[in-house]
Amino acid sequence: MLDLREITKILPHRYPFLMVDRILEMDPGKRIVGIKNVTINEPFFQGHFPGHPVMPGVLIIEAMAQVAGILAYLSSDEEVRKKVSYFLTIDKARFRKPVLPGDVLRLEMVATMNRRGIWGFNGKAYVEDTLVAEADLKATFADN
């Protein structure tokens, strides 16, 4: 549905901090599914951990937030699209299985609220059909 070129028109993030490679599905204002291809070339694998590379949980959460940001952006009007999104909260984060080089991380975000410019999301991250992480996130848009 959205490829990397289209994603970089929406998100300000760039390598090595862009954590979304493709958007597979989207229902504006409701839900979105994106993927992150996890490769051994990721710079964080040099130190996390040598000989046993594991994707840091905080970067899985960041990937969720970037996918959620795309949903919020594409569900908003032109005035909001001129702004940048910021995290407000991360709650109920759980990491269930390690994410390893070669994995395809599927990020499923469901909008749980959109009131007075604050968006809430429930996110789940999967590798194949295995739930590897989940969290509730809130974000808002502010002037650049």
HURA-V170938 format. One line per field, one symbol per residue. ss: DSSP state (a for helix, b for strand, c for the rest). phi: phi as a letter, one per 20 degrees, with the letter a starting at -180 (. if undefined). A space follows every 10 residues. Layout:
ss->???
phi->???
//
This chain:
ss->cbcaaaaaaa cccccccccc cbbbbbbccc bbbbbbbccc ccaaaacccc ccccccaaaa aaaaaaaaaa aaaacccaaa accbbbbbbb bbbbbccccc cccbbbbbbb bbbbbccbbb bbbbbbbccb bbbbbbbbbb bbcc
phi->.cegfffffe eefcgedfdc dadebbcgmc bbcccceecf fgffffdccg nbfcffgfff fffgffffff ffffedefff feddecfdbc clfcddbfdd gnfdeedddd fdabclnddd cdccdcdlde fdabadccbb dbgf
//
